[in-house]
Amino acid sequence: MLSGKGQTNDGHDTGRRRNQMPGGQPDNMAHDAKGRDTESSCPVSVSRRTRLCAPGLRTTNCQAFSGSIEKNIPPNKQPGASPSVDSMRILFCTHDIDSGGSGRSLSILLEHLAKRHTVSLLSLIPPSPDKARAARYRELGIPLSVFPWGWLPVDFVGCPVDAAAQKKRSAQLRDFIPQVKRLSESADAICFNGYPSASLASVFPSSVPKYLIAREVLQEESPGFPSVAAFLRSRISRAIAIGPVEADQLERMGVPCSLVFNTGSTTPEFTPLPPLSPLRFGAFGQFVPCKGMDTLALATEIAAPELRRHNATVYVFGGTGNPALSPLEEPVRNFLCQKNLEDVMRLEGWTNNVETHMKTMHCIVRPDATGSPWGRDIIEAMSLGRPVLATGSENVFIREGHTGWLVAPGDAQALARALAGLARAPSLLGRMAKNAFDFARENFDPETNAERIERILAGG
């Protein structure tokens, strides 16, 4: 049966990743949210120059990793850097540099901050050898360290966490805390890229101000929520929320925060819509329950007569071919085949070139099951001048009838009506495209938003 539920919030990931969690993000690390070990057997690793692997531990993976990440490149001495008198030394901590919107959002931010500040990075999971982000950080002169510490022991919306397993893992690594503390010895500020790595706030000295970029929503009914909220109040100087829901939750927890949206990698630039026939809808995301691709398939079946009548097709970019990572990919594919829908909903597979494919679309569809209409796919779509049909009720980015359309999460009938309506009246898309771009130009400029975060980290 096709169905969908649950998700976290920071965007899309159409790539392949071995230990991916079901959900947009947080999605993976050296152990998953139930505490299962994965590939790394080395508690701490950095470059050859500063390896922290303890004697007696298996260090083969660590040595191979550290040799490929940073080869004695002085931090932030890359071409184009322009240090100023108020430059800072900032340590960023993240659960994963590669996967999901969280990793991409961090990379966009660090592209800008590394020009003016000395930046270092600590990840809870080793970088993927088949992705280029670690190499890019090396080019930027950003040293990368790995320490598989446990997540905050609390459930995220759409991502349950085995709190006991996370606490056990952290307890097993306490002997290495002095080594990890050395990474913060010269830091002017520490910033946690998402809630999972904020568990490290207890490791670093209280004298260093700590900041949190809230990229997820915590499950407030989770047993660990009250203690985690108290922990964050006592440890975090200020938080940065990527959306209004995250900001509202921080306020309820008593954590001071500022709202700064994510951005695309470049300044928004309008790309004219292709000719309206054939009409192309695009969806970007994983085939996991929280992403709602099953609901999209059901909606496509309902809307199929109108889609065919008006020469419209839904293109889906994502999937891994691995049932463990993409449990709905094969069921959706079989459903389309059995219902003879392959002409109106096409599974295009994984892509690294999201923006390139978005430019060929007329409207982006985000059918996620929890209704979070402010993810990275929406940001990148609007930055190109693409209206969005999404699930949810928060109308900050998607303003009904202005920059796009909103339908209830999990409601295949409502989604089908919207698809069919747009197929019948594609001329609506032109005006919506311009409105979407105007909003993006005003809110999604990467340099402007990086400067806002920079001022916050400087204590402003």
C-alpha positions in Angstrom: 0.0 0.0 0.0 1.2 3.5 -0.9 1.3 5.9 2.1 3.6 8.5 3.7 4.3 10.1 7.0 6.9 12.1 9.0 9.9 14.3 8.1 12.5 16.8 9.3 12.9 20.1 7.6 16.0 21.2 5.9 15.5 20.2 2.3 16.1 17.6 -0.3 18.7 15.0 -1.0 18.5 13.1 -4.2 21.9 11.4 -3.7 23.1 7.9 -2.7 24.3 7.5 0.9 25.1 4.2 2.6 23.7 4.9 6.1 20.9 7.3 5.4 18.2 7.9 7.8 14.6 7.9 6.5 13.7 11.6 6.4 15.1 14.8 4.9 17.5 15.5 7.6 19.2 14.7 10.0 19.8 11.6 7.9 23.1 9.9 8.7 26.3 9.8 10.7 28.9 7.3 11.9 26.0 5.6 13.7 22.4 5.9 12.9 19.7 7.3 15.2 19.2 3.9 16.8 22.9 3.8 17.8 24.1 1.2 15.3 27.7 1.4 14.3 28.6 1.9 10.6 32.0 2.2 9.0 34.2 4.3 11.2 36.1 2.6 14.0 38.3 5.6 14.8 36.8 7.9 17.5 38.5 11.0 16.3 40.3 11.8 13.1 41.6 14.9 11.4 44.4 15.6 9.0 47.8 13.9 9.0 49.1 17.1 10.6 46.8 16.9 13.6 45.6 13.3 13.9 43.8 12.6 17.2 43.5 8.8 16.9 44.4 7.2 20.2 47.0 4.4 20.4 45.6 0.9 20.3 42.5 1.8 18.2 42.0 0.6 14.7 43.1 3.6 12.6 43.2 2.3 9.1 40.0 4.2 8.1 41.2 7.2 9.9 44.5 7.3 8.1 43.0 6.8 4.7 40.4 9.5 5.5 42.9 12.0 6.9 45.3 11.6 4.0 42.6 12.7 1.6 41.1 15.6 3.5 43.8 18.1 4.3 47.4 18.1 3.3 49.0 20.9 5.4 47.0 23.7 3.8 47.0 26.7 6.1 43.5 27.5 7.2 41.7 30.0 5.0 44.6 31.0 2.8 42.9 30.2 -0.4 42.8 32.7 -3.2 40.1 35.3 -2.7 40.2 35.3 1.1 40.2 38.8 2.5 40.9 38.7 6.3 39.8 41.9 8.1 40.6 43.3 11.6 37.4 41.8 12.9 37.9 38.3 11.4 36.9 35.5 13.7 38.0 31.9 14.4 34.9 29.8 14.1 34.5 26.1 14.8 31.4 24.5 13.1 30.0 21.2 14.3 27.7 19.1 12.1 26.3 15.6 12.0 27.3 15.1 8.4 28.9 17.3 5.7 27.5 15.5 2.7 23.9 14.5 3.0 20.7 16.3 3.0 19.8 20.0 2.9 21.7 20.5 6.2 25.0 19.6 4.6 24.3 21.7 1.5 23.2 24.7 3.5 26.4 24.6 5.6 28.6 24.4 2.5 26.9 27.5 1.0 27.4 29.4 4.3 31.1 28.3 4.6 31.8 29.4 1.0 31.2 32.9 2.2 32.5 32.9 5.8 35.8 31.3 4.8 36.7 34.4 2.7 36.8 36.5 5.9 37.3 34.2 8.8 39.4 31.2 10.0 36.9 28.3 9.9 37.3 24.7 11.0 34.8 21.9 10.9 34.0 18.9 13.1 31.6 16.2 11.8 30.0 13.2 13.5 30.4 11.1 10.4 33.3 10.7 8.0 32.8 12.3 4.6 31.5 10.2 1.7 34.4 9.2 -0.6 32.2 9.6 -3.7 31.2 13.1 -3.0 33.2 16.3 -3.6 32.3 18.4 -0.6 35.3 17.3 1.5 37.6 18.2 -1.4 36.0 21.6 -1.7 36.5 22.3 2.0 40.2 21.4 1.5 40.3 24.0 -1.3 38.8 26.5 1.0 41.5 25.7 3.6 38.9 24.4 6.1 40.4 21.6 8.3 37.9 18.8 8.9 37.8 16.6 11.9 35.6 13.5 12.7 34.3 12.5 16.1 31.3 10.0 16.3 29.7 11.5 19.4 26.0 10.8 20.1 23.1 13.0 19.0 21.0 15.0 21.4 18.8 12.3 23.0 15.4 13.5 21.7 13.2 12.6 18.8 13.0 14.8 15.7 9.8 15.2 13.8 9.8 12.3 11.3 13.0 10.9 12.8 12.8 8.9 16.0 16.0 8.6 18.0 17.1 5.9 20.3 18.1 8.1 23.2 19.6 5.3 25.3 21.9 4.3 22.4 23.0 7.9 21.8 23.9 8.3 25.5 25.7 5.0 25.6 27.8 6.0 22.6 28.8 9.3 24.1 29.7 7.6 27.3 32.0 5.2 25.5 33.9 8.2 24.0 34.4 10.3 27.1 38.1 9.4 27.3 38.6 11.4 24.1 36.9 14.6 25.2 40.2 16.3 26.1 41.4 15.8 22.6 38.2 17.2 21.1 38.4 20.2 23.4 41.7 21.2 21.8 39.8 21.9 18.6 38.1 24.8 20.4 41.2 26.2 22.2 41.5 29.2 19.8 37.9 29.5 18.7 36.1 32.8 19.1 32.7 31.0 18.5 31.3 27.5 18.1 28.3 27.0 15.9 26.3 23.7 15.7 24.8 23.1 12.3 21.6 21.4 13.4 20.4 19.9 16.7 22.2 16.5 16.4 25.7 17.9 16.9 24.5 20.3 19.6 25.1 17.4 22.0 28.8 18.5 21.8 27.9 21.7 23.7 28.7 19.9 26.9 32.2 19.0 25.7 33.5 22.5 24.9 34.5 25.1 27.4 31.7 27.4 28.8 33.9 30.4 28.1 33.5 30.0 24.3 30.1 31.3 23.0 28.0 28.7 21.3 25.4 29.1 18.6 22.9 26.8 17.0 21.4 26.8 13.5 18.1 25.1 14.1 17.5 23.1 10.9 15.0 20.6 12.4 11.9 20.5 14.6 12.1 18.6 17.8 9.3 16.3 18.8 8.0 18.0 21.9 6.2 14.8 23.0 9.5 13.0 23.1 10.5 11.9 26.7 13.8 13.7 26.3 12.4 17.0 25.2 12.2 18.8 28.6 15.8 17.9 29.6 17.1 18.8 26.1 15.3 22.2 26.2 16.9 22.9 29.6 20.3 21.8 28.2 20.0 24.2 25.2 18.9 27.1 27.4 22.0 26.7 29.6 24.5 26.1 26.8 23.4 28.1 23.7 24.1 31.8 23.5 21.8 32.3 20.6 20.1 30.2 17.9 19.5 30.9 14.2 16.2 29.4 13.0 15.8 28.6 9.3 12.0 29.0 9.3 9.1 30.2 11.4 8.2 26.8 12.9 11.8 26.4 14.1 11.8 29.9 15.5 8.5 29.4 17.4 9.8 26.2 19.0 13.0 27.9 20.1 11.0 30.6 21.7 8.9 28.0 23.6 12.1 26.5 24.8 13.4 29.9 26.0 16.3 30.0 23.7 16.9 33.4 22.1 16.9 33.2 18.4 17.0 35.1 15.1 15.3 34.0 11.9 17.6 33.7 8.9 16.4 31.7 5.8 18.5 29.3 3.9 19.6 30.3 0.4 20.6 28.9 -2.9 24.3 28.7 -3.7 24.2 31.8 -5.9 22.3 35.1 -6.1 18.7 34.4 -7.3 18.5 34.7 -11.1 15.3 34.4 -13.0 15.2 31.7 -15.7 12.3 32.1 -18.1 9.8 29.3 -18.2 10.0 26.8 -21.1 7.1 26.8 -23.6 4.0 25.7 -21.8 3.5 22.6 -23.9 4.5 20.0 -22.9 3.9 21.0 -19.3 6.5 19.6 -16.8 6.1 19.3 -13.1 9.2 18.3 -11.1 9.6 16.7 -7.7 13.0 16.2 -6.0 13.5 13.9 -3.0 14.0 10.5 -1.5 11.7 7.6 -1.8 11.1 7.4 2.0 7.7 7.7 3.7 8.3 11.2 4.9 8.8 12.6 1.4 5.4 11.8 0.2 6.3 10.3 -3.2 3.7 7.6 -2.7 1.0 10.3 -2.2 2.3 12.0 -5.4 1.8 8.7 -7.3 -1.7 8.3 -6.0 -2.5 11.9 -7.0 -1.0 11.4 -10.4 -3.3 8.4 -10.9 -6.4 10.5 -10.0 -5.2 13.4 -12.2 -4.0 11.2 -15.1 -6.9 11.9 -17.5 -6.4 15.7 -17.2 -2.6 15.4 -17.4 -2.8 13.4 -20.6 -5.5 15.7 -22.1 -3.2 18.7 -21.6 0.2 17.1 -22.3 1.5 17.3 -18.8 3.9 15.0 -17.0 5.3 14.7 -13.5 9.1 14.1 -13.3 10.6 12.7 -10.1 14.3 13.0 -9.4 15.6 10.8 -6.6 16.1 7.2 -5.5 19.0 5.0 -4.9 18.0 1.6 -6.3 18.6 0.2 -2.8 15.4 -0.9 -0.9 17.1 -0.3 2.4 17.6 3.4 1.6 14.7 4.0 -0.7 11.9 1.7 0.6 9.2 3.3 -1.5 11.1 3.4 -4.8 10.2 -0.1 -6.0 6.6 0.0 -4.7 6.0 3.4 -6.5 7.7 2.0 -9.7 5.5 -1.1 -9.6 2.4 1.0 -8.9 3.1 3.2 -12.0 3.6 0.1 -14.1 0.5 -1.7 -12.9 -1.7 1.4 -13.4 -0.1 2.3 -16.8 0.9 5.7 -15.5 4.5 5.7 -16.7 3.6 8.3 -19.4 2.4 10.8 -16.8 4.8 10.2 -13.9 8.4 9.4 -14.8 11.1 8.3 -12.3 14.3 9.9 -13.5 16.6 8.6 -10.8 19.3 10.3 -8.8 20.8 13.6 -9.9 23.6 15.8 -8.7 22.3 18.6 -10.9 19.1 19.7 -9.3 19.2 23.3 -10.5 19.8 22.1 -14.1 16.7 20.0 -14.1 14.6 22.5 -12.2 15.2 25.0 -15.1 13.4 22.6 -17.5 10.3 22.5 -15.2 7.3 24.8 -15.1 6.3 24.0 -11.5 8.0 22.2 -8.6 6.0 19.8 -6.5 6.9 19.1 -2.8 4.5 16.5 -1.5 6.1 15.8 1.9 4.0 14.1 4.4 4.3 16.5 7.4 3.7 19.7 5.4 6.9 21.7 5.7 6.7 24.2 2.8 10.1 25.9 3.4 12.7 23.3 2.4 15.8 23.6 0.2 14.0 22.4 -2.9 11.5 25.3 -2.5 14.3 27.8 -2.0 16.2 26.7 -5.0 13.0 26.5 -7.2 11.9 30.1 -6.2 15.4 31.4 -6.8 15.1 30.3 -10.4 11.6 31.7 -10.7 9.6 28.5 -10.3 6.3 28.4 -8.5 5.8 25.6 -6.0 2.9 23.3 -5.3 3.5 22.1 -1.7 1.9 20.4 1.2 1.4 22.3 4.5 -0.2 25.5 5.8 2.7 27.8 6.6 2.4 30.6 4.0 5.7 32.3 4.6 7.4 31.1 1.3 4.4 29.7 -0.5 1.6 32.3 -0.6 -1.6 30.8 -1.9 -2.3 32.1 -5.4 0.8 34.4 -5.3 4.0 32.3 -5.3 2.4 28.9 -5.5 -0.2 26.6 -4.0 -0.7 24.7 -0.7 -2.6 21.5 -0.1 -3.0 19.4 3.0 -0.3 16.8 3.7 -1.2 13.2 2.6 -4.3 14.4 0.7 -3.9 12.7 -2.7 -7.3 14.1 -3.9 -6.3 17.7 -3.1 -2.9 17.3 -4.7 -4.6 15.7 -7.8 -7.0 18.6 -8.1 -4.2 21.1 -8.0 -2.2 19.2 -10.6 -5.2 18.9 -12.9 -6.1 22.6 -12.4 -2.6 23.7 -13.4 -2.7 21.4 -16.4 -5.9 23.0 -17.5 -4.7 26.6 -16.9 -0.9 26.7 -17.3 -1.0 30.4 -18.0 -1.2 30.9 -14.2 2.3 29.7 -13.9 3.9 32.8 -15.6 2.6 35.3 -13.1 3.4 32.9 -10.2 6.9 32.4 -11.5 7.6 36.1 -11.4 6.2 36.5 -7.9 8.2 33.5 -6.6 11.4 35.0 -8.0 10.6 38.4 -6.4 10.3 36.8 -3.0 13.6 34.8 -3.5 15.5 37.9 -4.6 14.3 39.7 -1.4 15.0 36.8 1.0 17.4 34.2 -0.5 20.6 36.1 -1.3 23.5 34.0 0.0 25.9 36.8 0.7 23.3 38.9 2.5 22.1 36.0 4.7 25.7 34.9 5.4 26.5 38.4 6.6 23.5 38.2 8.9 24.7 34.9 10.4 28.2 36.4 10.6 26.9 39.3 12.7 25.1 36.9 15.0 28.3 34.8 15.5 30.2 38.0 16.3 27.7 38.6 19.2 25.7 41.3 17.3 
